[in-house]
């Protein structure tokens, strides 16, 4: 099962707001000099797009399943899927899943979830305790847990270091 996080959709915001905030969250987590731009698409068969002006979709019950990845990732090593659904008590939720199951995909999943929770004023749910060993937490708690203490030498190194800090790797250590 891919690593995933769920964010409550407490108010209506645009998908563009989430992507803009995600880029900032990546910078805060990895402390890199630069992070790649994000590309997105709304269906399996369509091409990835860049930019925010065309993204007028709101995070609501009609938000289409969407895929996000880092620009320059030709093999989709960083692929994350987003979709909205109604959960318990008909509460609207946004799911962020690390489809590629890699350090790049997990980092982008965390960054998208943190950004969404910050923009929406919501909590992050992690039923599998993949990132932190508890069910629900504030975006700042996840930032504190995953943020690198010193700047990464480059973006890829930052992804790998952040990946190793996830709670699941303390329960099931990575093999060298």
C-alpha positions, 0 to 999 in steps of 0.5 A: 500500500502506498504511503498516503495522508488525508486532509480535511477540506474545511473550506473551498480553495483552488488547486493552484493555491495548494500547488503554490504552497507546496513549493514553499513547503518543499523549500522549508522541509529540505532547506535547498537552494532550489526545488524543481517546479511541479507538473500536474495532470487530471487524467491518465492519458493527458500530458503533464502541464506546468503553471497555475493560471489554468488551474481553476478547479476548486477542492470540492466533491467535483475535483478530478483525480489529479497526478503531480510530479517534479519537473524533469522527472521523466520516469515519474519517480515522484508521482503523487495522486490526489483525489477528494472523497466523502469520508466518515459523517459525509466529511469532504477529504483530500487524499494524497498518495505516494504512487511511486513509493520512492523518497521523491514521491513520499516527500511530495506527498508530505509537502502536498498534504502539509500545504493543503492542511495549512491553506485549508486550516485543517489537520493531517490524518495518517492512519498508518503512522507512516510519517509520525507515530500518531493518527492525526497531527497539525501541519507544523508537527509534520514539518518539525518531524521531517525538516532537515536540521541543516541544508541539504547539499542538493535536492535529491540528497534532501529527499533521501535524508527526509525519507529516512526520517519517516516513522515507518523506517524506525519500525522497519529499518531500511536495508543498506 
